């Protein structure tokens, strides 16, 4: 419950910051990563069967990579995202769309 509440808090804070600082041209967005194949999640994926089950839970059929998250961050830091603020980016292979 605490994890879910903290994610909700970050989303709410991001929207409040986006609205509050837009006149100063400060943009605030949030990236909500799904399961990303990193050393932190390695214990959960300890067997091939568990790794396959975890990957298949995502509509795109695979785990995310650090690069998947980094590409979103690079976009948000770029000039192409100059008119993006208050946005929530679930980078989760479609998991949250189910």
N, C-alpha and C positions, 0 to 999 in steps of 0.2 A: 504494500500500500504506500509506503513512504517513497518508493521509486516512482510510482505513477503520479503521486502528488507533486514530487519535485519536478517531473517533466512538465506537468501542467503549469506549475509556477514559472518555469523558464519560458514557456510559450506566452503566458499572460504578461510577464515582465517585458518580453521582447516586443509585444504589441504596444504596451504602454510607452516603452522607450521610443518606438518608431513614431508614434503619434506626438510624443512630447518633444522630440528633437528634430523633427522633419524640417521645421523652419530654419534650422541652423545647417541644413543639408547633411545631417548625420543620419545614416541609415542603420537600421537594426533588423536582423533576420536571424532565424534559428535553423540549424541543421539537426535533424532528429535521425541519427543513424540506427539502422537495424543491426542484426547480427553480422559482425565483421570478423573475418578470419584473422585474428591477432593472437599473440601469446596469452592475453587475458582470458580468451574464450577456449583455449586449447584443452583445459580439463573437461569441459562439457563435450568436446568432440573427441574424446579419448579412444573411441573405436570407430572403425569404418562405418558400421551400421548406424551409430549415433550421428556421425557426420552427414551421412546420406539422408537420414530422417530430418535433421535440422535444415539441410539445404532444400529438401523437397517441400518444406513448409512454406517456402517463398515462391510466389507465382513465377518468378524468373528462373527458378530451379537451381540456384546456387547461392553460396554465401557471398556476402559483400567483401570487397577488398579495401585496404586503406586508400588505394587510388580512387575508388568509387567516391569516397567521402571527400578526398582532396580535390577532385574535379569540381564538385559543387562549391567548395570553399573558394577555389580559384575563380569560378564564375562570379560569385558574390563580391569578390575583391576587385573584379575587373570593371572597366568602363561600360561593358555591355549590360551590367546590372545597375546602372546609374539611377534607374527609376524603380528599383525594387526595394521596398521597405515594409516591414511588418509581415513578411512572408515566412511560412513554416515549410521547410523542405524535408519530407520524410524520405530519406535515402535508405530504403529497406527492401529492395527487390519486389515491391508490391505487397509486402506482408500486411501493412496497415489498410490496404484497399480491400481486403477480403471481408 
